[in-house]
């Protein structure tokens, strides 16, 4: 087993083996992705009034292609489903208590289906009116505006008496831009840019020694390369952008976050009142007549 220089071992049943362990590679069950930014959005307090928003497009604006060595491939470097990721982040905010998202990515399909419903009802003399479509007060625009590779590379290693260890890493970065546009005026009311690093690490161990009076060579290699998912990094950057957009909108008064009333919040409001208002100590002036009258009453 060691002479074959295998870094990992595949189970007896192949990739479909379910007996996964530390040194056995096999297929994994599907999981629900819950990144730190996802939990942050999920735990956000609800809005006092849910704004209606629409997403027409949220695309890859980098034009980057996957790299294989020094050649570029036809596949794109980042996911093309970022519009769906943005909608998912909007519906995740506050566990669905923040935004009312209207369908605009598949507007042609929606319009066509509504026309089918209308024609079918007319053919069968069904006078039930079709409910009007909900319009959005805010349109969310933007996309992936940057994907830079090899912004930082490095590594380290050591070898002694034929036994060595080395580690190399590479850092990429993805940048997401998100802006909110008012439907009534066309003004850009909010603007956010977020970035997320993508880390790749390669670790290897090797043994290179001569045995049997330095006549037989023994060579052992082991290593592992781990690349952070680009798709998950893009999703995390989008979720961070939505979270920051909500905070900006609350600060500028476009909507209100229903923060829970806690002792910390009360102290903050009291401190704010003391900082904004001038406190003046007013002393009551007692006239001489009033003082004499009080003395007579006391007698």
C-alpha positions as CSV (number, residue, x, y, z in Angstrom):
1,X,0.0,0.0,0.0
2,X,2.8,2.4,0.8
3,X,4.8,1.6,-2.3
4,X,1.9,2.6,-4.5
5,X,2.2,6.1,-3.1
6,X,-1.6,6.5,-2.6
7,X,-2.6,9.6,-0.7
8,X,-6.1,8.3,0.0
9,X,-7.9,5.0,-0.2
10,X,-11.2,4.3,-2.0
11,X,-13.6,2.0,-0.2
12,X,-14.2,-1.6,-1.4
13,X,-17.6,-0.7,-2.9
14,X,-16.1,2.2,-4.9
15,X,-17.3,5.8,-4.7
16,X,-20.8,4.6,-3.6
17,X,-19.4,3.1,-0.4
18,X,-21.1,4.7,2.6
19,X,-18.5,3.6,5.2
20,X,-16.7,6.9,5.2
21,X,-13.8,7.4,7.6
22,X,-10.8,9.7,7.8
23,X,-8.6,7.8,5.3
24,X,-11.4,6.4,3.1
25,X,-12.9,8.5,0.2
26,X,-16.5,7.9,-0.7
27,X,-19.6,9.8,-1.9
28,X,-21.2,12.2,0.6
29,X,-24.9,12.8,1.3
30,X,-26.4,16.2,0.2
31,X,-26.3,18.9,2.8
32,X,-28.0,22.2,3.4
33,X,-25.5,25.0,3.1
34,X,-25.5,27.3,6.2
35,X,-22.6,29.7,6.0
36,X,-21.9,32.2,8.9
37,X,-23.4,35.0,6.8
38,X,-26.5,32.8,6.3
39,X,-27.0,32.5,10.0
40,X,-26.4,36.2,10.4
41,X,-29.2,37.0,7.9
42,X,-31.5,34.4,9.4
43,X,-31.2,35.9,12.9
44,X,-31.9,39.4,11.8
45,X,-34.9,41.0,13.6
46,X,-38.0,41.5,11.4
47,X,-38.9,44.7,9.6
48,X,-41.8,46.9,10.8
49,X,-43.0,47.1,7.2
50,X,-41.8,44.6,4.5
51,X,-40.6,46.5,1.4
52,X,-41.5,45.0,-2.0
53,X,-38.3,44.5,-4.1
54,X,-37.6,43.1,-7.6
55,X,-34.4,41.5,-9.0
56,X,-34.3,41.7,-12.8
57,X,-30.6,40.6,-13.2
58,X,-27.6,40.0,-11.0
59,X,-24.9,38.7,-13.3
60,X,-21.2,38.0,-13.6
61,X,-19.6,41.2,-14.9
62,X,-16.0,40.0,-14.7
63,X,-15.7,37.9,-17.9
64,X,-13.3,35.6,-16.1
65,X,-12.7,32.1,-17.4
66,X,-11.5,29.1,-15.5
67,X,-7.7,28.6,-15.6
68,X,-6.1,25.3,-16.3
69,X,-2.4,25.9,-16.1
70,X,-1.6,28.9,-18.3
71,X,-4.6,28.3,-20.6
72,X,-8.2,29.7,-20.2
73,X,-11.1,27.3,-20.5
74,X,-14.6,27.9,-21.9
75,X,-16.2,27.5,-18.5
76,X,-16.7,30.7,-16.4
77,X,-14.7,31.2,-13.3
78,X,-17.7,32.0,-11.1
79,X,-21.3,30.8,-11.0
80,X,-23.9,32.2,-13.4
81,X,-26.7,31.6,-10.9
82,X,-26.0,34.7,-8.8
83,X,-29.5,36.1,-9.4
84,X,-31.0,33.0,-7.6
85,X,-28.5,33.4,-4.8
86,X,-29.6,37.0,-4.3
87,X,-33.3,36.1,-4.2
88,X,-32.4,33.3,-1.7
89,X,-30.6,35.8,0.5
90,X,-33.5,38.3,0.4
91,X,-35.9,35.6,1.5
92,X,-33.5,34.4,4.2
93,X,-33.3,37.8,5.8
94,X,-35.1,37.7,9.1
95,X,-36.4,34.1,8.3
96,X,-38.6,35.5,5.6
97,X,-39.9,38.5,7.5
98,X,-38.0,41.2,5.6
99,X,-38.6,41.5,1.9
100,X,-41.5,40.7,-0.4
101,X,-39.7,39.6,-3.5
102,X,-41.6,39.7,-6.8
103,X,-40.7,37.4,-9.7
104,X,-38.8,39.2,-12.5
105,X,-36.1,36.8,-13.5
106,X,-38.7,34.6,-15.1
107,X,-41.1,37.4,-16.1
108,X,-41.8,36.0,-19.6
109,X,-42.8,32.6,-18.1
110,X,-45.0,34.3,-15.5
111,X,-46.7,36.6,-18.1
112,X,-47.3,33.6,-20.4
113,X,-48.8,31.5,-17.7
114,X,-51.1,34.3,-16.6
115,X,-52.3,34.7,-20.2
116,X,-53.1,31.0,-20.3
117,X,-55.1,31.3,-17.1
118,X,-57.0,34.3,-18.5
119,X,-57.8,32.5,-21.9
120,X,-58.9,29.3,-20.1
121,X,-61.3,31.2,-17.8
122,X,-62.7,33.1,-20.8
123,X,-63.2,29.9,-22.8
124,X,-65.2,28.3,-19.9
125,X,-67.1,31.5,-19.0
126,X,-65.4,31.8,-15.7
127,X,-65.7,35.5,-14.8
128,X,-63.3,35.2,-11.9
129,X,-60.9,38.2,-12.2
130,X,-57.2,37.5,-12.2
131,X,-55.5,39.2,-9.3
132,X,-53.2,42.1,-10.4
133,X,-49.5,41.6,-10.3
134,X,-47.6,43.2,-7.4
135,X,-45.2,46.0,-8.4
136,X,-42.0,46.7,-6.6
137,X,-41.0,50.0,-5.0
138,X,-37.3,49.1,-5.1
139,X,-35.2,47.4,-7.8
140,X,-32.0,45.6,-6.8
141,X,-29.2,45.8,-9.3
142,X,-25.6,44.9,-9.5
143,X,-23.5,41.7,-9.9
144,X,-20.1,40.2,-9.5
145,X,-17.7,43.0,-10.4
146,X,-14.4,41.4,-9.6
147,X,-12.6,38.1,-9.4
148,X,-8.9,38.3,-9.0
149,X,-6.7,35.3,-8.8
150,X,-3.2,34.8,-7.3
151,X,-3.4,38.0,-5.3
152,X,-1.2,36.3,-2.7
153,X,0.8,33.1,-3.0
154,X,3.4,31.5,-0.7
155,X,4.5,28.4,1.0
156,X,7.0,26.8,3.4
157,X,8.8,23.5,3.7
158,X,11.6,21.7,5.4
159,X,13.6,18.5,4.8
160,X,16.0,16.5,7.1
161,X,17.7,13.2,6.3
162,X,15.4,12.5,3.4
163,X,12.1,13.3,5.3
164,X,10.4,16.5,4.3
165,X,7.1,18.4,4.6
166,X,5.9,21.3,2.5
167,X,2.9,23.6,2.3
168,X,1.8,26.1,-0.4
169,X,-1.2,28.4,-0.5
170,X,-3.0,30.7,-2.9
171,X,-5.5,33.5,-2.2
172,X,-8.1,34.8,-4.6
173,X,-10.8,37.4,-4.0
174,X,-14.3,38.0,-5.3
175,X,-16.1,41.4,-5.2
176,X,-19.9,41.8,-5.3
177,X,-21.7,45.1,-5.9
178,X,-25.4,45.6,-4.9
179,X,-27.4,48.8,-5.2
180,X,-31.1,49.7,-4.5
181,X,-32.9,51.9,-7.0
182,X,-36.2,53.7,-6.3
183,X,-38.8,52.8,-8.9
184,X,-40.6,56.1,-8.6
185,X,-37.6,58.4,-9.1
186,X,-34.9,56.2,-10.5
187,X,-32.5,57.4,-7.8
188,X,-29.9,55.0,-6.4
189,X,-30.8,55.2,-2.7
190,X,-28.4,52.5,-1.3
191,X,-25.1,51.2,-2.5
192,X,-22.9,48.3,-1.1
193,X,-19.8,46.5,-2.1
194,X,-18.5,43.4,-0.3
195,X,-15.6,41.1,-0.9
196,X,-14.7,37.5,0.1
197,X,-11.3,35.8,-0.1
198,X,-11.0,32.3,-1.6
199,X,-8.2,30.2,-0.1
200,X,-6.5,27.2,-1.7
201,X,-4.0,25.2,0.4
202,X,-1.8,22.2,-0.7
203,X,0.1,20.2,1.9
204,X,2.5,17.3,1.2
205,X,4.8,14.9,3.0
206,X,7.5,12.8,1.5
207,X,10.2,10.3,2.5
208,X,13.2,9.7,0.3
209,X,15.7,7.2,1.8
210,X,18.2,4.5,0.8
211,X,18.1,1.2,2.8
212,X,20.0,-2.1,2.7
213,X,23.5,-0.6,2.7
214,X,22.3,2.3,0.6
215,X,21.4,0.0,-2.3
216,X,17.6,0.0,-2.2
217,X,15.5,3.2,-2.5
218,X,12.3,3.8,-0.5
219,X,10.1,6.7,-1.6
220,X,6.8,7.6,0.1
221,X,4.6,10.5,-0.8
222,X,1.4,11.8,0.7
223,X,-0.4,15.1,0.2
224,X,-3.7,16.9,0.0
225,X,-5.0,20.0,-1.8
226,X,-8.0,21.8,-0.5
227,X,-9.7,24.6,-2.4
228,X,-12.4,26.8,-0.9
229,X,-15.6,26.7,-3.0
230,X,-15.9,29.7,-5.3
231,X,-19.7,29.3,-5.4
232,X,-20.0,29.3,-1.6
233,X,-17.7,32.3,-1.4
234,X,-19.9,34.2,-3.9
235,X,-23.0,33.3,-2.0
236,X,-21.4,34.5,1.3
237,X,-20.4,37.8,-0.3
238,X,-24.0,38.3,-1.6
239,X,-25.5,37.5,1.8
240,X,-23.1,40.0,3.4
241,X,-24.1,42.6,0.9
242,X,-27.8,42.1,1.7
243,X,-27.1,42.3,5.4
244,X,-25.2,45.6,5.0
245,X,-27.9,47.0,2.7
246,X,-30.5,46.4,5.4
247,X,-28.4,48.1,8.0
248,X,-27.8,51.1,5.6
249,X,-31.5,51.4,4.9
250,X,-32.3,51.4,8.6
251,X,-29.7,54.2,9.3
252,X,-31.0,56.3,6.4
253,X,-34.6,55.9,7.3
254,X,-35.9,53.9,4.3
255,X,-37.1,51.1,6.6
256,X,-37.0,50.3,10.2
257,X,-35.5,47.2,11.9
258,X,-37.6,46.1,14.9
259,X,-34.8,45.6,17.2
260,X,-35.8,43.8,20.5
261,X,-36.0,46.0,23.5
262,X,-33.1,45.1,25.8
263,X,-31.3,46.7,28.7
264,X,-28.5,47.7,26.3
265,X,-30.9,49.4,23.9
266,X,-32.6,51.3,26.8
267,X,-29.2,52.5,28.1
268,X,-28.2,53.6,24.5
269,X,-31.4,55.6,24.1
270,X,-31.0,57.3,27.5
271,X,-27.4,58.2,26.7
272,X,-28.6,59.6,23.3
273,X,-31.2,61.8,25.0
274,X,-28.6,63.1,27.6
275,X,-26.1,63.8,24.7
276,X,-28.6,65.7,22.6
277,X,-30.4,67.7,25.3
278,X,-29.0,70.3,27.6
279,X,-29.9,69.7,31.2
280,X,-30.6,72.8,33.2
281,X,-31.1,72.8,36.9
282,X,-34.0,75.0,37.9
283,X,-34.2,76.2,41.5
284,X,-37.4,77.6,42.9
285,X,-37.0,81.1,44.3
286,X,-38.9,81.6,47.5
287,X,-40.0,85.1,48.2
288,X,-39.8,86.7,51.6
289,X,-43.6,86.8,52.0
290,X,-43.9,83.1,51.3
291,X,-41.1,82.4,53.8
292,X,-42.9,84.5,56.5
293,X,-46.1,82.7,55.8
294,X,-44.5,79.3,56.2
295,X,-42.9,80.4,59.5
296,X,-46.4,81.5,60.8
297,X,-47.9,78.2,59.8
298,X,-45.1,76.4,61.6
299,X,-45.8,78.3,64.8
